[in-house]
Amino acid sequence: MNHGYPPPVSQLLTLGETFPQANERDLPWASPYGDLGITREHVSLLVTILRDQQFYTDTDTDTDTDTAPEMYAPIHAWRMLAHLKATEAVPALLALLARIDDEDDDWVSEELPKVFSAIGPDTLAPLERYLADRNNGIYARSCACRSIGTIAEQHPTYRTRCVDLLTKQLGNFRSDNPFVNASLVYNLVDLRAVESIDTIRAAFADNCVELSIQGDIEDVEIGLGLRTQRATPRKLDPSFERMQRALFGAIHRAKLPMQARPKIGRNDPCPCGSGKKYKKCCMVAES
């Protein structure tokens, strides 16, 4: 069934879970699609697949369509767009980021940073705008942040620009979400951005960074190579007790009165620091 898509693009609807194995550091997933005959002239059809709602279903439901081969068509399409370096597909790719917050879409969260990086540094400006827009979900913005970090790693000549973008956004820490601030810090540490330390210290000094992602300021300074060991006891995130309950389950719960256990919302960031929603992470361990 081609769902109205002509060949050779219709082949992407038949691949299902036939995913190529490739090193994450390589251009994502290039070789297995080379023999399909899909070229730049098919970019508009690939974008149409990304926007086609018939391919997106609620993966929490138990229906035959959840495992139908065509359900994987958007994944194959964005991988093909990465291979083709299709900058014209960036708006459609950015629109998919909302699925991370709305649908817990792990495929989008894990793969789109590599897709943006493979398309190239021309994606930086739209990613910067997306990251700065607080109307977007915090997980989607975190993914945009990781995308910028991935571009810096894969395109070293653009590292300075990427660090500047992330640092500029972190400069709004007082009015931004602490989880987003923590994501920014995490990526800056990953890029060894010592030049951003003043902005990072200011954000921590105002208690505007969630501590479960990268730790406190001394953890950050150690990560950046600015100190070799801690000088003070580690400052714990207010959610640390929740993380303990998630990790130790019934044993820890038995030691705490019910009223002492703060509630974690199903859609809140998981206190373990995974970057996933609580319901998709440690909530499962507790149940």
ABEGO torsion letter per residue (X at the ends): XAGGBBOAAAAAAAAEABBBBBBAABBBGAAAAAAAGBBAAAAAAAAAAAABAAABBBAABBBAAAABAAAAAAAAAAAAAAAAGBAAAAAAAAAAAAAAAAAGBAAAAAAAAAAAAAAEAAAAAAAAAAAABAABBAAAAAAAAAAAAAAAAABAAAAAAAAAAAAAAAAAAAABBAAAAAAAAAAAAAAGBAAAAAAAAAAAAAGABBAAAAEBAAAAAAAAGABABBABBBBBBAAAAAAAAAAAEAAAAAABBAAABBBBBAABBBAAGAGBBAAABAAAAAX
